[in-house]
Amino acid sequence: MEAYDLSLITSADFTPFVQQPVEIHFAENLSVQAVLTGVTELNGYSPLERKTFSIELQTTGDHRPRNQGIYRIIHPGGKFLDVFMVPIGHDAGGMRYEVVFS
């Protein structure tokens, strides 16, 4: 499986996949199903040519919060990304996480 170049990825790489399943690898032997629930363009500074943006993921049925840290996401397009994820809360559906690309 191929990795995305994080310096080239944009919000447009995620927008078509909102409400689609993704897989989050919290450890080598621990993967959890999630849904990409949103993509938000931000007004923050980025040294890259792309705009700053964030994505929100929600685990499906897994309410156990994980610590913020670097985890692997399997993108619906078939590639993977190792990104810094922050837990932002839980609801009836599962735990919600945010990833900011700046």
C-alpha positions as CSV (number, residue, x, y, z in Angstrom):
1,M,0.0,0.0,0.0
2,E,1.3,3.4,-1.0
3,A,1.5,6.5,1.3
4,Y,0.1,9.9,0.5
5,D,2.6,12.8,0.3
6,L,1.3,14.9,3.2
7,S,2.7,18.1,1.6
8,L,0.5,17.6,-1.5
9,I,-2.7,16.4,0.0
10,T,-5.6,18.9,0.0
11,S,-9.2,19.1,1.3
12,A,-10.3,18.0,-2.2
13,D,-8.7,14.6,-1.6
14,F,-11.2,14.1,1.2
15,T,-14.4,16.0,0.3
16,P,-15.7,13.3,-2.1
17,F,-15.4,10.7,0.7
18,V,-17.5,12.5,3.4
19,Q,-19.8,9.9,5.1
20,Q,-17.6,7.1,3.7
21,P,-15.8,4.5,5.8
22,V,-12.2,4.7,6.7
23,E,-9.9,2.5,8.8
24,I,-7.9,3.9,11.7
25,H,-4.9,1.9,13.0
26,F,-4.3,2.8,16.6
27,A,-1.6,0.1,17.0
28,E,-0.1,-2.6,14.8
29,N,-2.8,-5.1,15.8
30,L,-5.6,-2.7,16.5
31,S,-7.7,-1.2,13.7
32,V,-11.1,0.5,14.1
33,Q,-13.7,1.3,11.6
34,A,-14.6,5.0,11.3
35,V,-16.5,7.4,9.1
36,L,-15.1,10.6,7.6
37,T,-17.8,13.0,8.9
38,G,-16.5,16.3,7.7
39,V,-13.8,18.4,5.9
40,T,-13.3,22.0,6.9
41,E,-11.1,24.6,5.1
42,L,-9.3,26.8,7.7
43,N,-7.9,30.3,7.4
44,G,-4.6,29.4,9.1
45,Y,-1.1,29.9,7.7
46,S,0.5,27.0,5.9
47,P,4.1,27.1,4.5
48,L,2.8,24.8,1.7
49,E,0.9,25.9,-1.4
50,R,-2.3,24.3,-0.2
51,K,-4.8,25.8,2.2
52,T,-5.0,24.6,5.8
53,F,-7.9,22.2,6.5
54,S,-9.1,19.7,9.0
55,I,-11.0,16.4,8.8
56,E,-13.2,14.9,11.4
57,L,-13.5,11.2,11.9
58,Q,-15.9,9.2,14.1
59,T,-15.4,5.6,15.1
60,T,-18.4,3.4,14.5
61,G,-19.4,1.8,17.8
62,D,-16.0,2.2,19.5
63,H,-16.4,4.6,22.4
64,R,-13.0,4.1,23.9
65,P,-11.0,7.3,23.7
66,R,-7.4,7.0,22.5
67,N,-4.7,9.5,23.4
68,Q,-3.8,12.2,20.9
69,G,-0.9,10.9,18.8
70,I,0.2,9.8,15.4
71,Y,-2.0,7.1,13.9
72,R,-2.4,5.6,10.4
73,I,-5.6,6.3,8.4
74,I,-6.4,4.2,5.4
75,H,-7.9,6.7,2.9
76,P,-10.9,5.5,0.9
77,G,-8.8,6.1,-2.2
78,G,-6.6,3.2,-1.2
79,K,-3.5,5.0,0.2
80,F,-2.5,5.6,3.8
81,L,-1.6,8.6,5.9
82,D,0.2,8.7,9.2
83,V,-1.3,11.8,10.9
84,F,-1.6,13.4,14.3
85,M,-5.1,12.8,15.6
86,V,-6.7,14.6,18.6
87,P,-9.8,13.2,20.3
88,I,-12.6,15.8,20.4
89,G,-15.4,14.0,22.2
90,H,-17.9,11.1,21.9
91,D,-21.5,10.7,21.2
92,A,-24.0,7.9,20.8
93,G,-22.2,6.8,17.6
94,G,-18.7,6.6,18.8
95,M,-15.6,8.6,19.5
96,R,-14.8,11.7,17.4
97,Y,-11.3,12.7,16.3
98,E,-9.8,15.7,14.4
99,V,-6.8,15.9,12.1
100,V,-5.5,19.3,11.0
101,F,-3.4,19.6,7.8
102,S,-1.4,22.9,8.0
